[in-house]
Amino acid sequence: MDKRVRLLVEIFDQAYRAPSWHGTPLKGTLRGVRARDALWRPGPKRHCIWELVLHTAYWKCMVRRRLLRDAEISFPRAGSNWPELPPRTNEAAWRRDRALLDEQHALLRRAIVRLDPRQLERRGWGGHSKWPVRTEVYGIASHDLYHAGQIQLLKRLRH
């Protein structure tokens, strides 16, 4: 694997699951969170952890769509940016949505690993993004970290 692509994969993984100096990655913030805690809101019209999970999964899917230039790729849940919570918000549904986040991470990771290094400076596709491919990958990693921080804060506020 090209060293530039390897670095992108490393950054992408650190933000989601790998040990890193910044603290708990996104997946780690979800350890031990129960469905009832994932639904808690700090105030009216504020996002809960569950919504943040679906939001981050959605954007992993959209970045993959951009990288692969594949209009057929769509998020498997209703809604965009902030997909709807499932009709039944129980522990089984919470496990499924965490698995959906894992799946979207794995699919995007596979797309990043397969990048041709010559594509890293290629601009966005179909008017969806003005950013180069490498910036999309840095961006989605930063997005994970941003929301990991929010989740950590929500957990502290809840308990």
MIMI-825452 format. One record per residue (C-alpha): x, y, z; residue in one letter. Coordinates in nm, 4 decimals, always signed. Layout:
MIMI-825452
+----------+----------+----------+------+
!       c1 !       c2 !       c3 ! type !
+----------+----------+----------+------+
!        X !        Y !        Z !    A !
...
+----------+----------+----------+------+
//
This chain:
MIMI-825452
+----------+----------+----------+------+
!       c1 !       c2 !       c3 ! type !
+----------+----------+----------+------+
!  +0.0000 !  +0.0000 !  +0.0000 !    M !
!  +0.1238 !  +0.3483 !  -0.0832 !    D !
!  +0.2511 !  +0.5346 !  +0.2248 !    K !
!  +0.0090 !  +0.8267 !  +0.1720 !    R !
!  -0.2886 !  +0.5915 !  +0.1550 !    V !
!  -0.1552 !  +0.3981 !  +0.4559 !    R !
!  -0.1419 !  +0.7249 !  +0.6542 !    L !
!  -0.5026 !  +0.8057 !  +0.5610 !    L !
!  -0.6146 !  +0.4601 !  +0.6739 !    V !
!  -0.4237 !  +0.5005 !  +1.0007 !    E !
!  -0.5834 !  +0.8394 !  +1.0729 !    I !
!  -0.9273 !  +0.7070 !  +0.9783 !    F !
!  -0.8894 !  +0.4036 !  +1.2068 !    D !
!  -0.7462 !  +0.6022 !  +1.4990 !    Q !
!  -1.0486 !  +0.8293 !  +1.5034 !    A !
!  -1.2866 !  +0.5346 !  +1.5100 !    Y !
!  -1.1314 !  +0.2418 !  +1.6936 !    R !
!  -0.7546 !  +0.2364 !  +1.7348 !    A !
!  -0.5687 !  +0.3470 !  +2.0454 !    P !
!  -0.4408 !  +0.6984 !  +1.9973 !    S !
!  -0.2982 !  +0.9810 !  +2.1994 !    W !
!  -0.6092 !  +1.2019 !  +2.1833 !    H !
!  -0.8197 !  +0.9730 !  +2.4001 !    G !
!  -1.1255 !  +0.7613 !  +2.3377 !    T !
!  -1.2138 !  +0.7084 !  +1.9707 !    P !
!  -1.5749 !  +0.7112 !  +1.8506 !    L !
!  -1.6369 !  +0.3367 !  +1.8855 !    K !
!  -1.4886 !  +0.3411 !  +2.2353 !    G !
!  -1.7285 !  +0.6125 !  +2.3484 !    T !
!  -2.0171 !  +0.3712 !  +2.2873 !    L !
!  -1.8869 !  +0.0954 !  +2.5136 !    R !
!  -2.1349 !  +0.0284 !  +2.7922 !    G !
!  -2.3951 !  +0.2742 !  +2.6623 !    V !
!  -2.7441 !  +0.1281 !  +2.6980 !    R !
!  -3.0373 !  +0.2159 !  +2.4727 !    A !
!  -3.2041 !  +0.4308 !  +2.7396 !    R !
!  -2.8823 !  +0.6308 !  +2.7855 !    D !
!  -2.8368 !  +0.6622 !  +2.4080 !    A !
!  -3.1841 !  +0.8221 !  +2.3894 !    L !
!  -3.1262 !  +1.0795 !  +2.6627 !    W !
!  -3.1272 !  +1.4450 !  +2.5510 !    R !
!  -2.9664 !  +1.7275 !  +2.7456 !    P !
!  -3.2526 !  +1.9572 !  +2.6463 !    G !
!  -3.5335 !  +2.0054 !  +2.3963 !    P !
!  -3.4273 !  +1.9846 !  +2.0319 !    K !
!  -3.0801 !  +1.8595 !  +2.1280 !    R !
!  -2.9293 !  +1.5469 !  +1.9771 !    H !
!  -2.8955 !  +1.2245 !  +2.1701 !    C !
!  -2.6142 !  +0.9694 !  +2.1403 !    I !
!  -2.8251 !  +0.7413 !  +1.9221 !    W !
!  -2.8806 !  +1.0213 !  +1.6702 !    E !
!  -2.5072 !  +1.0947 !  +1.6689 !    L !
!  -2.4378 !  +0.7288 !  +1.5901 !    V !
!  -2.6750 !  +0.7353 !  +1.2927 !    L !
!  -2.5379 !  +1.0715 !  +1.1785 !    H !
!  -2.1779 !  +0.9501 !  +1.1792 !    T !
!  -2.2777 !  +0.6284 !  +1.0008 !    A !
!  -2.4642 !  +0.8332 !  +0.7382 !    Y !
!  -2.1617 !  +1.0520 !  +0.6638 !    W !
!  -1.9279 !  +0.7530 !  +0.6367 !    K !
!  -2.1662 !  +0.6244 !  +0.3689 !    C !
!  -2.1752 !  +0.9598 !  +0.1875 !    M !
!  -1.7962 !  +0.9927 !  +0.1841 !    V !
!  -1.7728 !  +0.6397 !  +0.0413 !    R !
!  -2.0228 !  +0.7393 !  -0.2266 !    R !
!  -1.8039 !  +1.0375 !  -0.3154 !    R !
!  -1.4760 !  +0.8444 !  -0.3140 !    L !
!  -1.6153 !  +0.5678 !  -0.5319 !    L !
!  -1.8166 !  +0.8090 !  -0.7492 !    R !
!  -2.1093 !  +0.5723 !  -0.7215 !    D !
!  -2.4569 !  +0.7265 !  -0.7226 !    A !
!  -2.6052 !  +0.3854 !  -0.6399 !    E !
!  -2.4590 !  +0.3958 !  -0.2889 !    I !
!  -2.7244 !  +0.5093 !  -0.0447 !    S !
!  -2.7670 !  +0.4956 !  +0.3296 !    F !
!  -2.9913 !  +0.2038 !  +0.4312 !    P !
!  -3.2098 !  +0.4156 !  +0.6618 !    R !
!  -3.4660 !  +0.6891 !  +0.6011 !    A !
!  -3.3529 !  +1.0479 !  +0.6299 !    G !
!  -3.0358 !  +1.2272 !  +0.5408 !    S !
!  -2.7714 !  +1.3888 !  +0.7575 !    N !
!  -2.9732 !  +1.3065 !  +1.0701 !    W !
!  -3.1470 !  +0.9749 !  +0.9898 !    P !
!  -3.4595 !  +0.8867 !  +1.1831 !    E !
!  -3.4434 !  +0.6735 !  +1.4935 !    L !
!  -3.5965 !  +0.3271 !  +1.4510 !    P !
!  -3.9660 !  +0.2928 !  +1.5339 !    P !
!  -3.8806 !  +0.0699 !  +1.8334 !    R !
!  -3.5916 !  +0.2045 !  +2.0377 !    T !
!  -3.4920 !  -0.0971 !  +2.2429 !    N !
!  -3.1623 !  -0.2748 !  +2.3137 !    E !
!  -3.1878 !  -0.4891 !  +1.9976 !    A !
!  -3.2391 !  -0.1831 !  +1.7775 !    A !
!  -2.9496 !  -0.0061 !  +1.9531 !    W !
!  -2.7218 !  -0.3047 !  +1.8814 !    R !
!  -2.8318 !  -0.3027 !  +1.5150 !    R !
!  -2.7575 !  +0.0674 !  +1.4777 !    D !
!  -2.4141 !  +0.0319 !  +1.6382 !    R !
!  -2.3533 !  -0.2577 !  +1.3964 !    A !
!  -2.4646 !  -0.0304 !  +1.1117 !    L !
!  -2.1997 !  +0.2217 !  +1.2188 !    L !
!  -1.9358 !  -0.0552 !  +1.2244 !    D !
!  -2.0474 !  -0.1714 !  +0.8804 !    E !
!  -2.0311 !  +0.1777 !  +0.7301 !    Q !
!  -1.6848 !  +0.2247 !  +0.8793 !    H !
!  -1.5650 !  -0.1060 !  +0.7306 !    A !
!  -1.7087 !  -0.0249 !  +0.3868 !    L !
!  -1.5468 !  +0.3172 !  +0.3804 !    L !
!  -1.2187 !  +0.1750 !  +0.5095 !    R !
!  -1.2188 !  -0.0743 !  +0.2230 !    R !
!  -1.2728 !  +0.2118 !  -0.0241 !    A !
!  -0.9842 !  +0.4106 !  +0.1280 !    I !
!  -0.7481 !  +0.1105 !  +0.1222 !    V !
!  -0.8206 !  +0.0630 !  -0.2469 !    R !
!  -0.7501 !  +0.4253 !  -0.3414 !    L !
!  -0.4993 !  +0.4808 !  -0.6159 !    D !
!  -0.2491 !  +0.7347 !  -0.4747 !    P !
!  -0.2963 !  +0.9395 !  -0.7919 !    R !
!  -0.6586 !  +0.9946 !  -0.6852 !    Q !
!  -0.5734 !  +1.1684 !  -0.3583 !    L !
!  -0.5766 !  +1.5160 !  -0.5131 !    E !
!  -0.8793 !  +1.4502 !  -0.7333 !    R !
!  -1.1598 !  +1.6964 !  -0.6633 !    R !
!  -1.5085 !  +1.6019 !  -0.5578 !    G !
!  -1.7508 !  +1.4253 !  -0.7807 !    W !
!  -2.0732 !  +1.5376 !  -0.9410 !    G !
!  -2.0860 !  +1.8688 !  -0.7593 !    G !
!  -2.1057 !  +1.6907 !  -0.4244 !    H !
!  -1.7742 !  +1.8131 !  -0.2955 !    S !
!  -1.5180 !  +2.0729 !  -0.3819 !    K !
!  -1.2595 !  +1.8993 !  -0.1625 !    W !
!  -0.9823 !  +1.6643 !  -0.2730 !    P !
!  -1.0194 !  +1.2965 !  -0.1839 !    V !
!  -0.7499 !  +1.3175 !  +0.0863 !    R !
!  -0.9389 !  +1.6042 !  +0.2515 !    T !
!  -1.2609 !  +1.4004 !  +0.2507 !    E !
!  -1.0804 !  +1.1251 !  +0.4431 !    V !
!  -0.9201 !  +1.3680 !  +0.6902 !    Y !
!  -1.2607 !  +1.5293 !  +0.7271 !    G !
!  -1.4503 !  +1.2117 !  +0.8074 !    I !
!  -1.1862 !  +1.1183 !  +1.0669 !    A !
!  -1.2223 !  +1.4641 !  +1.2237 !    S !
!  -1.5994 !  +1.4227 !  +1.2132 !    H !
!  -1.5693 !  +1.1009 !  +1.4159 !    D !
!  -1.3522 !  +1.2740 !  +1.6750 !    L !
!  -1.5836 !  +1.5743 !  +1.7007 !    Y !
!  -1.8826 !  +1.3538 !  +1.7698 !    H !
!  -1.6821 !  +1.1266 !  +2.0016 !    A !
!  -1.6234 !  +1.4346 !  +2.2163 !    G !
!  -1.9933 !  +1.5161 !  +2.2115 !    Q !
!  -2.0810 !  +1.1620 !  +2.3158 !    I !
!  -1.8333 !  +1.1718 !  +2.6036 !    Q !
!  -1.9884 !  +1.4985 !  +2.7199 !    L !
!  -2.3435 !  +1.3609 !  +2.6908 !    L !
!  -2.2429 !  +1.0594 !  +2.8995 !    K !
!  -2.1007 !  +1.2862 !  +3.1698 !    R !
!  -2.4086 !  +1.5070 !  +3.1707 !    L !
!  -2.6355 !  +1.2032 !  +3.1942 !    R !
!  -2.4699 !  +1.0558 !  +3.5035 !    H !
+----------+----------+----------+------+
//
